Amino acid sequence: LMAFAMDFSEYAYDIASTISESLMMDKTPIQKKISRIYLVSDVLYNAAIISNGSTYRKVFETNLPKIFESLSKAYHNITGRITATNTKEKILYLLRVWESWSLYSTPF
């Protein structure tokens, strides 16, 4: 999907919006949300080298608060302690990577 996003960057707004919407849906299982937030990370990393790459960043930045609200809600619904711990570690790792890239400001 990341390659698709890069190949069709002229549709960056629509692609980023669709990915964002899928992350904000309550019915999306947490493991799919984790996979999709890693997709967002891949797109953001590679968007720096394509035209319309800044559109991806802007759309995701706008939607990140709602995306992380949805992730938090899904996280709190996890019943297994090990699954919850692994999920938290994956999300925190991704945020540390984004911080090292200076991708977004501290509030995110």
The first five atom37 places (N, CA, C, CB, O) and aatype in JSON, in Angstrom:
{
  "aatype": [10, 12, 0, 13, 0, 12, 3, 13, 15, 6, 18, 0, 18, 3, 9, 0, 15, 16, 9, 15, 6, 15, 10, 12, 12, 3, 11, 16, 14, 9, 5, 11, 11, 9, 15, 1, 9, 18, 10, 19, 15, 3, 19, 10, 18, 2, 0, 0, 9, 9, 15, 2, 7, 15, 16, 18, 1, 11, 19, 13, 6, 16, 2, 10, 14, 11, 9, 13, 6, 15, 10, 15, 11, 0, 18, 8, 2, 9, 16, 7, 1, 9, 16, 0, 16, 2, 16, 11, 6, 11, 9, 10, 18, 10, 10, 1, 19, 17, 6, 15, 17, 15, 10, 18, 15, 16, 14, 13],
  "atom_mask": [
    [1, 1, 1, 1, 1],
    [1, 1, 1, 1, 1],
    [1, 1, 1, 1, 1],
    [1, 1, 1, 1, 1],
    [1, 1, 1, 1, 1],
    [1, 1, 1, 1, 1],
    [1, 1, 1, 1, 1],
    [1, 1, 1, 1, 1],
    [1, 1, 1, 1, 1],
    [1, 1, 1, 1, 1],
    [1, 1, 1, 1, 1],
    [1, 1, 1, 1, 1],
    [1, 1, 1, 1, 1],
    [1, 1, 1, 1, 1],
    [1, 1, 1, 1, 1],
    [1, 1, 1, 1, 1],
    [1, 1, 1, 1, 1],
    [1, 1, 1, 1, 1],
    [1, 1, 1, 1, 1],
    [1, 1, 1, 1, 1],
    [1, 1, 1, 1, 1],
    [1, 1, 1, 1, 1],
    [1, 1, 1, 1, 1],
    [1, 1, 1, 1, 1],
    [1, 1, 1, 1, 1],
    [1, 1, 1, 1, 1],
    [1, 1, 1, 1, 1],
    [1, 1, 1, 1, 1],
    [1, 1, 1, 1, 1],
    [1, 1, 1, 1, 1],
    [1, 1, 1, 1, 1],
    [1, 1, 1, 1, 1],
    [1, 1, 1, 1, 1],
    [1, 1, 1, 1, 1],
    [1, 1, 1, 1, 1],
    [1, 1, 1, 1, 1],
    [1, 1, 1, 1, 1],
    [1, 1, 1, 1, 1],
    [1, 1, 1, 1, 1],
    [1, 1, 1, 1, 1],
    [1, 1, 1, 1, 1],
    [1, 1, 1, 1, 1],
    [1, 1, 1, 1, 1],
    [1, 1, 1, 1, 1],
    [1, 1, 1, 1, 1],
    [1, 1, 1, 1, 1],
    [1, 1, 1, 1, 1],
    [1, 1, 1, 1, 1],
    [1, 1, 1, 1, 1],
    [1, 1, 1, 1, 1],
    [1, 1, 1, 1, 1],
    [1, 1, 1, 1, 1],
    [1, 1, 1, 0, 1],
    [1, 1, 1, 1, 1],
    [1, 1, 1, 1, 1],
    [1, 1, 1, 1, 1],
    [1, 1, 1, 1, 1],
    [1, 1, 1, 1, 1],
    [1, 1, 1, 1, 1],
    [1, 1, 1, 1, 1],
    [1, 1, 1, 1, 1],
    [1, 1, 1, 1, 1],
    [1, 1, 1, 1, 1],
    [1, 1, 1, 1, 1],
    [1, 1, 1, 1, 1],
    [1, 1, 1, 1, 1],
    [1, 1, 1, 1, 1],
    [1, 1, 1, 1, 1],
    [1, 1, 1, 1, 1],
    [1, 1, 1, 1, 1],
    [1, 1, 1, 1, 1],
    [1, 1, 1, 1, 1],
    [1, 1, 1, 1, 1],
    [1, 1, 1, 1, 1],
    [1, 1, 1, 1, 1],
    [1, 1, 1, 1, 1],
    [1, 1, 1, 1, 1],
    [1, 1, 1, 1, 1],
    [1, 1, 1, 1, 1],
    [1, 1, 1, 0, 1],
    [1, 1, 1, 1, 1],
    [1, 1, 1, 1, 1],
    [1, 1, 1, 1, 1],
    [1, 1, 1, 1, 1],
    [1, 1, 1, 1, 1],
    [1, 1, 1, 1, 1],
    [1, 1, 1, 1, 1],
    [1, 1, 1, 1, 1],
    [1, 1, 1, 1, 1],
    [1, 1, 1, 1, 1],
    [1, 1, 1, 1, 1],
    [1, 1, 1, 1, 1],
    [1, 1, 1, 1, 1],
    [1, 1, 1, 1, 1],
    [1, 1, 1, 1, 1],
    [1, 1, 1, 1, 1],
    [1, 1, 1, 1, 1],
    [1, 1, 1, 1, 1],
    [1, 1, 1, 1, 1],
    [1, 1, 1, 1, 1],
    [1, 1, 1, 1, 1],
    [1, 1, 1, 1, 1],
    [1, 1, 1, 1, 1],
    [1, 1, 1, 1, 1],
    [1, 1, 1, 1, 1],
    [1, 1, 1, 1, 1],
    [1, 1, 1, 1, 1],
    [1, 1, 1, 1, 1]
  ],
  "atom_positions": [
    [[0.81, -1.2, 0.0], [0.0, 0.0, 0.0], [0.85, 1.27, 0.0], [-0.92, 0.0, 1.19], [0.48, 2.29, -0.59]],
    [[2.01, 1.18, 0.68], [2.87, 2.36, 0.71], [3.33, 2.71, -0.7], [4.09, 2.11, 1.63], [3.35, 3.88, -1.07]],
    [[3.69, 1.7, -1.5], [4.13, 1.95, -2.87], [3.0, 2.56, -3.68], [4.62, 0.64, -3.53], [3.22, 3.45, -4.5]],
    [[1.78, 2.09, -3.45], [0.61, 2.66, -4.12], [0.48, 4.14, -3.78], [-0.68, 1.89, -3.72], [0.24, 4.98, -4.65]],
    [[0.64, 4.45, -2.49], [0.53, 5.84, -2.06], [1.59, 6.72, -2.72], [0.66, 5.93, -0.54], [1.32, 7.87, -3.06]],
    [[2.79, 6.17, -2.9], [3.87, 6.94, -3.53], [3.61, 7.09, -5.03], [5.23, 6.26, -3.28], [3.8, 8.16, -5.6]],
    [[3.17, 6.01, -5.66], [2.94, 6.03, -7.11], [1.79, 6.96, -7.49], [2.65, 4.63, -7.61], [1.79, 7.53, -8.58]],
    [[0.83, 7.11, -6.6], [-0.35, 7.93, -6.9], [-0.42, 9.14, -5.97], [-1.63, 7.09, -6.78], [-1.48, 9.47, -5.44]],
    [[0.71, 9.78, -5.78], [0.78, 10.91, -4.85], [-0.09, 12.09, -5.27], [2.21, 11.37, -4.72], [-0.4, 12.95, -4.46]],
    [[-0.49, 12.12, -6.54], [-1.39, 13.21, -6.95], [-2.76, 13.07, -6.26], [-1.57, 13.2, -8.49], [-3.55, 14.02, -6.25]],
    [[-3.01, 11.9, -5.69], [-4.25, 11.66, -4.92], [-3.95, 11.59, -3.43], [-4.93, 10.36, -5.38], [-4.67, 10.93, -2.68]],
    [[-2.89, 12.27, -3.0], [-2.42, 12.19, -1.62], [-3.53, 12.52, -0.62], [-1.25, 13.13, -1.41], [-3.67, 11.84, 0.4]],
    [[-4.3, 13.55, -0.89], [-5.36, 13.94, 0.04], [-6.35, 12.79, 0.23], [-6.09, 15.2, -0.46], [-6.69, 12.44, 1.36]],
    [[-6.81, 12.21, -0.86], [-7.8, 11.13, -0.79], [-7.23, 9.88, -0.13], [-8.3, 10.79, -2.18], [-7.9, 9.24, 0.68]],
    [[-5.99, 9.54, -0.46], [-5.36, 8.35, 0.1], [-5.17, 8.53, 1.61], [-4.0, 8.07, -0.59], [-5.51, 7.64, 2.39]],
    [[-4.62, 9.67, 2.01], [-4.39, 9.92, 3.43], [-5.7, 10.0, 4.2], [-3.59, 11.21, 3.62], [-5.78, 9.53, 5.34]],
    [[-6.71, 10.58, 3.61], [-8.01, 10.67, 4.26], [-8.62, 9.29, 4.47], [-8.96, 11.55, 3.45], [-9.19, 9.01, 5.52]],
    [[-8.51, 8.44, 3.46], [-9.05, 7.08, 3.56], [-8.33, 6.27, 4.63], [-8.96, 6.37, 2.21], [-8.97, 5.58, 5.43]],
    [[-7.02, 6.36, 4.66], [-6.26, 5.65, 5.69], [-6.62, 6.19, 7.07], [-4.73, 5.8, 5.44], [-6.8, 5.42, 8.02]],
    [[-6.74, 7.5, 7.18], [-7.1, 8.11, 8.46], [-8.47, 7.65, 8.93], [-7.07, 9.64, 8.35], [-8.65, 7.3, 10.09]],
    [[-9.43, 7.65, 8.02], [-10.78, 7.21, 8.38], [-10.78, 5.78, 8.87], [-11.71, 7.36, 7.18], [-11.49, 5.45, 9.82]],
    [[-9.99, 4.91, 8.22], [-9.95, 3.52, 8.64], [-9.35, 3.38, 10.04], [-9.16, 2.69, 7.64], [-9.7, 2.45, 10.77]],
    [[-8.47, 4.27, 10.4], [-7.88, 4.25, 11.74], [-8.82, 4.79, 12.81], [-6.6, 5.03, 11.75], [-8.66, 4.48, 13.99]],
    [[-9.78, 5.6, 12.41], [-10.69, 6.2, 13.38], [-11.97, 5.39, 13.59], [-11.06, 7.6, 12.93], [-12.78, 5.72, 14.46]],
    [[-12.15, 4.34, 12.81], [-13.35, 3.52, 12.95], [-13.25, 2.65, 14.2], [-13.56, 2.65, 11.69], [-12.27, 1.93, 14.39]],
    [[-14.27, 2.71, 15.04], [-14.27, 1.92, 16.28], [-14.26, 0.43, 16.01], [-15.47, 2.28, 17.12], [-13.7, -0.34, 16.8]],
    [[-14.87, 0.01, 14.93], [-14.98, -1.43, 14.67], [-13.7, -2.05, 14.12], [-16.12, -1.68, 13.71], [-13.61, -3.28, 14.02]],
    [[-12.72, -1.24, 13.76], [-11.46, -1.77, 13.24], [-10.69, -2.42, 14.4], [-10.61, -0.65, 12.56], [-10.43, -1.76, 15.4]],
    [[-10.32, -3.7, 14.27], [-9.56, -4.38, 15.33], [-8.21, -3.7, 15.59], [-9.34, -5.85, 14.97], [-7.61, -3.13, 14.68]],
    [[-7.76, -3.77, 16.83], [-6.53, -3.08, 17.24], [-5.34, -3.51, 16.41], [-6.25, -3.34, 18.7], [-4.5, -2.67, 16.09]],
    [[-5.22, -4.78, 16.05], [-4.07, -5.23, 15.26], [-4.06, -4.59, 13.87], [-4.07, -6.76, 15.13], [-2.99, -4.28, 13.34]],
    [[-5.23, -4.4, 13.29], [-5.31, -3.7, 11.99], [-4.94, -2.23, 12.16], [-6.72, -3.83, 11.38], [-4.28, -1.64, 11.31]],
    [[-5.37, -1.64, 13.27], [-5.02, -0.25, 13.53], [-3.5, -0.09, 13.65], [-5.71, 0.26, 14.81], [-2.92, 0.86, 13.13]],
    [[-2.86, -1.03, 14.35], [-1.41, -0.98, 14.49], [-0.74, -1.08, 13.12], [-0.9, -2.12, 15.43], [0.17, -0.32, 12.81]],
    [[-1.21, -2.02, 12.31], [-0.64, -2.16, 10.96], [-0.82, -0.89, 10.16], [-1.31, -3.34, 10.21], [0.08, -0.47, 9.43]],
    [[-1.97, -0.27, 10.28], [-2.25, 0.94, 9.5], [-1.47, 2.14, 10.01], [-3.74, 1.24, 9.53], [-1.08, 3.0, 9.21]],
    [[-1.25, 2.23, 11.3], [-0.45, 3.37, 11.79], [1.01, 3.21, 11.36], [-0.56, 3.48, 13.34], [1.71, 4.2, 11.16]],
    [[1.46, 1.96, 11.23], [2.8, 1.74, 10.68], [2.83, 2.07, 9.18], [3.25, 0.26, 10.91], [3.84, 2.53, 8.67]],
    [[1.72, 1.83, 8.49], [1.61, 2.26, 7.09], [1.72, 3.78, 7.01], [0.27, 1.77, 6.46], [2.42, 4.31, 6.14]],
    [[1.04, 4.47, 7.9], [1.13, 5.93, 7.94], [2.59, 6.35, 8.12], [0.26, 6.51, 9.1], [3.06, 7.27, 7.45]],
    [[3.29, 5.67, 9.0], [4.69, 5.98, 9.23], [5.53, 5.79, 7.96], [5.24, 5.12, 10.35], [6.36, 6.63, 7.63]],
    [[5.3, 4.69, 7.27], [6.04, 4.44, 6.02], [5.74, 5.51, 4.98], [5.68, 3.06, 5.46], [6.65, 5.99, 4.29]],
    [[4.49, 5.88, 4.87], [4.09, 6.91, 3.9], [4.76, 8.23, 4.27], [2.54, 7.08, 3.86], [5.31, 8.91, 3.4]],
    [[4.72, 8.6, 5.54], [5.33, 9.86, 5.97], [6.83, 9.87, 5.73], [5.05, 10.11, 7.44], [7.39, 10.89, 5.3]],
    [[7.48, 8.76, 5.99], [8.92, 8.69, 5.78], [9.27, 8.88, 4.31], [9.47, 7.35, 6.29], [10.19, 9.62, 3.97]],
    [[8.54, 8.21, 3.44], [8.83, 8.26, 2.01], [8.23, 9.48, 1.31], [8.31, 7.02, 1.35], [8.62, 9.8, 0.19]],
    [[7.31, 10.15, 1.96], [6.67, 11.32, 1.35], [7.63, 12.48, 1.14], [5.51, 11.77, 2.19], [7.38, 13.37, 0.33]],
    [[8.72, 12.47, 1.87], [9.7, 13.56, 1.76], [10.35, 13.62, 0.39], [10.77, 13.42, 2.82], [10.9, 14.66, 0.02]],
    [[10.3, 12.53, -0.37], [11.02, 12.49, -1.65], [10.1, 12.53, -2.87], [11.86, 11.26, -1.7], [10.56, 12.34, -3.99]],
    [[8.81, 12.76, -2.65], [7.88, 12.78, -3.78], [7.14, 14.1, -3.85], [6.87, 11.62, -3.67], [7.07, 14.85, -2.88]],
    [[6.59, 14.38, -5.03], [5.74, 15.56, -5.15], [4.45, 15.27, -4.4], [5.46, 15.92, -6.65], [4.02, 14.12, -4.32]],
    [[3.85, 16.27, -3.86], [2.64, 16.17, -3.05], [2.86, 15.47, -1.71], [1.57, 15.45, -3.82], [1.9, 15.16, -1.0]],
    [[4.11, 15.21, -1.38], [4.4, 14.54, -0.12], [3.94, 15.34, 1.09], [0.0, 0.0, 0.0], [3.54, 14.76, 2.1]],
    [[4.01, 16.65, 0.99], [3.57, 17.48, 2.11], [2.07, 17.35, 2.37], [3.92, 18.94, 1.85], [1.61, 17.58, 3.49]],
    [[1.31, 16.99, 1.35], [-0.13, 16.79, 1.53], [-0.38, 15.63, 2.48], [-0.82, 16.54, 0.17], [-1.26, 15.7, 3.33]],
    [[0.4, 14.55, 2.33], [0.25, 13.43, 3.25], [0.47, 13.89, 4.69], [1.25, 12.3, 2.89], [-0.32, 13.59, 5.59]],
    [[1.54, 14.63, 4.88], [1.86, 15.08, 6.24], [0.76, 15.96, 6.82], [3.18, 15.84, 6.24], [0.38, 15.8, 7.98]],
    [[0.24, 16.89, 6.01], [-0.8, 17.8, 6.49], [-2.08, 17.05, 6.85], [-1.1, 18.85, 5.43], [-2.69, 17.31, 7.89]],
    [[-2.5, 16.12, 6.0], [-3.74, 15.38, 6.26], [-3.59, 14.52, 7.51], [-4.13, 14.5, 5.05], [-4.47, 14.5, 8.37]],
    [[-2.47, 13.81, 7.61], [-2.28, 12.98, 8.79], [-2.18, 13.83, 10.06], [-1.03, 12.11, 8.64], [-2.72, 13.46, 11.1]],
    [[-1.48, 14.96, 9.96], [-1.35, 15.83, 11.13], [-2.71, 16.31, 11.62], [-0.45, 17.03, 10.81], [-2.96, 16.35, 12.82]],
    [[-3.57, 16.66, 10.69], [-4.92, 17.09, 11.05], [-5.7, 15.98, 11.75], [-5.67, 17.55, 9.81], [-6.46, 16.25, 12.68]],
    [[-5.5, 14.75, 11.3], [-6.28, 13.63, 11.82], [-5.65, 12.91, 13.0], [-6.52, 12.66, 10.74], [-6.31, 12.09, 13.63]],
    [[-4.39, 13.18, 13.31], [-3.71, 12.44, 14.37], [-4.41, 12.47, 15.72], [-2.33, 12.97, 14.53], [-4.48, 11.43, 16.38]],
    [[-4.94, 13.6, 16.18], [-5.62, 13.56, 17.48], [-6.77, 12.54, 17.51], [-6.17, 14.95, 17.82], [-6.9, 11.79, 18.48]],
    [[-7.58, 12.51, 16.48], [-8.7, 11.55, 16.44], [-8.18, 10.12, 16.26], [-9.68, 11.9, 15.3], [-8.74, 9.18, 16.82]],
    [[-7.13, 9.96, 15.47], [-6.54, 8.63, 15.27], [-6.05, 8.08, 16.6], [-5.37, 8.68, 14.24], [-6.32, 6.93, 16.93]],
    [[-5.34, 8.9, 17.38], [-4.82, 8.42, 18.65], [-5.91, 8.27, 19.71], [-3.75, 9.36, 19.15], [-5.76, 7.45, 20.61]],
    [[-6.98, 9.03, 19.61], [-8.13, 8.8, 20.49], [-8.72, 7.42, 20.2], [-9.21, 9.9, 20.29], [-9.05, 6.68, 21.12]],
    [[-8.84, 7.09, 18.93], [-9.37, 5.78, 18.54], [-8.43, 4.65, 18.97], [-9.6, 5.73, 17.03], [-8.89, 3.62, 19.45]],
    [[-7.12, 4.85, 18.79], [-6.15, 3.86, 19.25], [-6.23, 3.67, 20.76], [-4.72, 4.28, 18.84], [-6.16, 2.54, 21.25]],
    [[-6.38, 4.75, 21.49], [-6.48, 4.67, 22.94], [-7.72, 3.89, 23.36], [-6.51, 6.08, 23.55], [-7.67, 3.05, 24.26]],
    [[-8.81, 4.18, 22.72], [-10.07, 3.49, 23.02], [-9.93, 1.99, 22.75], [-11.23, 4.08, 22.19], [-10.35, 1.16, 23.56]],
    [[-9.34, 1.65, 21.61], [-9.14, 0.24, 21.26], [-8.17, -0.42, 22.24], [-8.6, 0.11, 19.81], [-8.36, -1.57, 22.64]],
    [[-7.14, 0.31, 22.63], [-6.16, -0.21, 23.59], [-6.83, -0.53, 24.92], [-5.02, 0.82, 23.81], [-6.58, -1.59, 25.51]],
    [[-7.68, 0.36, 25.4], [-8.34, 0.15, 26.69], [-9.38, -0.98, 26.64], [-9.02, 1.43, 27.13], [-9.82, -1.46, 27.68]],
    [[-9.75, -1.41, 25.45], [-10.67, -2.54, 25.31], [-9.96, -3.88, 25.2], [-11.55, -2.33, 24.11], [-10.62, -4.92, 25.12]],
    [[-8.64, -3.88, 25.18], [-7.89, -5.13, 25.12], [-8.02, -5.84, 26.46], [-6.38, -4.88, 24.76], [-7.83, -5.24, 27.52]],
    [[-8.34, -7.13, 26.4], [-8.55, -7.87, 27.65], [-7.28, -8.55, 28.15], [-9.63, -8.91, 27.45], [-7.12, -8.7, 29.36]],
    [[-6.38, -8.94, 27.28], [-5.17, -9.63, 27.7], [-4.05, -8.67, 28.07], [0.0, 0.0, 0.0], [-3.78, -7.72, 27.34]],
    [[-3.41, -8.91, 29.2], [-2.34, -8.03, 29.68], [-1.14, -8.04, 28.74], [-1.9, -8.44, 31.08], [-0.57, -6.98, 28.46]],
    [[-0.76, -9.21, 28.24], [0.4, -9.3, 27.35], [0.1, -8.6, 26.03], [0.78, -10.79, 27.1], [0.94, -7.88, 25.5]],
    [[-1.08, -8.82, 25.5], [-1.47, -8.15, 24.25], [-1.47, -6.64, 24.44], [-2.86, -8.63, 23.79], [-1.01, -5.9, 23.56]],
    [[-1.99, -6.18, 25.56], [-2.03, -4.74, 25.84], [-0.61, -4.17, 25.94], [-2.82, -4.46, 27.14], [-0.33, -3.1, 25.4]],
    [[0.27, -4.89, 26.62], [1.65, -4.43, 26.77], [2.35, -4.37, 25.42], [2.42, -5.36, 27.72], [3.02, -3.39, 25.11]],
    [[2.19, -5.41, 24.61], [2.81, -5.42, 23.27], [2.28, -4.3, 22.39], [2.57, -6.77, 22.59], [3.04, -3.66, 21.66]],
    [[0.98, -4.07, 22.46], [0.37, -3.0, 21.67], [0.92, -1.64, 22.09], [-1.16, -3.02, 21.82], [1.27, -0.82, 21.24]],
    [[0.98, -1.41, 23.38], [1.51, -0.14, 23.9], [2.96, 0.06, 23.45], [1.42, -0.11, 25.44], [3.33, 1.16, 23.04]],
    [[3.76, -1.0, 23.54], [5.17, -0.9, 23.13], [5.31, -0.55, 21.65], [5.89, -2.2, 23.42], [6.18, 0.23, 21.28]],
    [[4.46, -1.13, 20.8], [4.52, -0.85, 19.36], [4.19, 0.61, 19.07], [3.57, -1.76, 18.6], [4.84, 1.25, 18.25]],
    [[3.18, 1.12, 19.75], [2.77, 2.51, 19.53], [3.83, 3.47, 20.06], [1.41, 2.79, 20.2], [4.18, 4.44, 19.4]],
    [[4.34, 3.2, 21.25], [5.37, 4.07, 21.82], [6.65, 4.05, 21.0], [5.68, 3.66, 23.25], [7.29, 5.08, 20.83]],
    [[7.01, 2.88, 20.47], [8.19, 2.79, 19.6], [8.01, 3.69, 18.38], [8.43, 1.33, 19.16], [8.92, 4.44, 18.02]],
    [[6.85, 3.63, 17.76], [6.57, 4.44, 16.58], [6.65, 5.93, 16.92], [5.19, 4.1, 16.01], [7.21, 6.71, 16.15]],
    [[6.1, 6.31, 18.05], [6.16, 7.72, 18.45], [7.6, 8.18, 18.7], [5.32, 7.95, 19.71], [7.97, 9.31, 18.38]],
    [[8.42, 7.3, 19.27], [9.83, 7.65, 19.46], [10.54, 7.82, 18.12], [10.54, 6.56, 20.3], [11.38, 8.71, 17.96]],
    [[10.21, 6.97, 17.15], [10.79, 7.11, 15.81], [10.37, 8.44, 15.21], [10.35, 5.93, 14.89], [11.21, 9.16, 14.67]],
    [[9.1, 8.77, 15.29], [8.63, 10.04, 14.75], [9.33, 11.21, 15.44], [7.11, 10.15, 14.92], [9.68, 12.2, 14.8]],
    [[9.53, 11.08, 16.74], [10.22, 12.14, 17.47], [11.66, 12.28, 16.96], [10.21, 11.84, 18.99], [12.16, 13.4, 16.82]],
    [[12.33, 11.17, 16.69], [13.7, 11.22, 16.19], [13.77, 11.84, 14.8], [14.31, 9.83, 16.16], [14.78, 12.44, 14.43]],
    [[12.7, 11.7, 14.03], [12.63, 12.32, 12.71], [12.24, 13.79, 12.79], [11.64, 11.56, 11.82], [12.29, 14.51, 11.79]],
    [[11.84, 14.24, 13.98], [11.27, 15.59, 14.16], [10.08, 15.79, 13.22], [12.35, 16.69, 13.91], [9.92, 16.83, 12.6]],
    [[9.27, 14.75, 13.14], [8.15, 14.74, 12.2], [7.06, 15.73, 12.58], [7.57, 13.35, 12.11], [6.6, 16.51, 11.74]],
    [[6.65, 15.69, 13.84], [5.61, 16.59, 14.32], [6.06, 17.22, 15.64], [4.26, 15.84, 14.5], [7.02, 16.78, 16.27]],
    [[5.35, 18.24, 16.03], [5.69, 18.92, 17.29], [5.37, 18.03, 18.48], [4.93, 20.26, 17.4], [4.69, 17.01, 18.34]],
    [[5.86, 18.41, 19.63], [5.75, 17.62, 20.85], [4.32, 17.21, 21.23], [6.34, 18.38, 21.98], [4.15, 16.09, 21.71]],
    [[3.29, 18.04, 21.05], [1.95, 17.61, 21.46], [1.51, 16.27, 20.85], [0.96, 18.67, 21.1], [0.65, 15.59, 21.41]],
    [[2.09, 15.9, 19.71], [1.71, 14.64, 19.12], [2.54, 13.54, 19.73], [1.87, 14.66, 17.6], [2.38, 12.38, 19.37]]
  ]
}
